[in-house]
Amino acid sequence: MCFPSSGDTFIEKYLVMKKALTTIVCLLISGLIFAQDRTKDETAINKQVDAMIYSWNSHNYDDLKNYTTENTDWVNVVGMWWKGRKQSQYAHQVYHNTIFKTAVCEKTSVAIRFLTNDVAIVHLFWHFSDPHPVPLPDGKSPGPTDGLATIVYVKQNGKWLMDAAENVVIDKGAQPFDPVKQMPKD
């Protein structure tokens, strides 16, 4: 019997309602547990983002293994594609020993979207500045910039690790012409 009918006794109606309420309570509790797991995962991912920014600001990438997979890929702002942790660590360190040796990175905001329980896409907005800028290879002196990184995190053995990332400079002059800003509202 799914729903009480007019011929059901009070006890039968009570048992049906009790079963329905128990089911609802169980669903609510499982939803809360799932939400708590997401919060825990978001906190862990944010800590890994902070570890990456710590490497940048300390200009030392010896700890890259603590927040990346062995096969991590990085595409930098000018389109250089570094494949694997070894290339990523080497290239970052070379730049931090030279043109970025006094550069500072600041996390502006982070948006996390889970694709599965073990895969998340992170959009990291960050600000770069340098109190003592070193001229770039083209001779230009870098100024403060805002950037956006898209990062794929995977959960391996209970730990969130960066598996791929690409960062771009936000062109403030182009922002007013973003077609999405003129998109009709639903």
Buried (B, 14 or more C-beta within 10 A) or exposed (E): EEEBEEEBEEEEBEBBEEEEEEEEEEEEEEEEEEEEEBEEBBEBBBEBBEBBBBBBEEBBBEBBEEBBBEEBBBBBEEEEEBEBBEBBBBBBBEBBEEBBEEBBBEBEEBEBEBEEEEBBBBEBBBBBBBEEBEEEEEEEEBEEBBBBBBBBBBBEEEEBBBBBBBBBEBEEEEEEEEEEEEEEEE
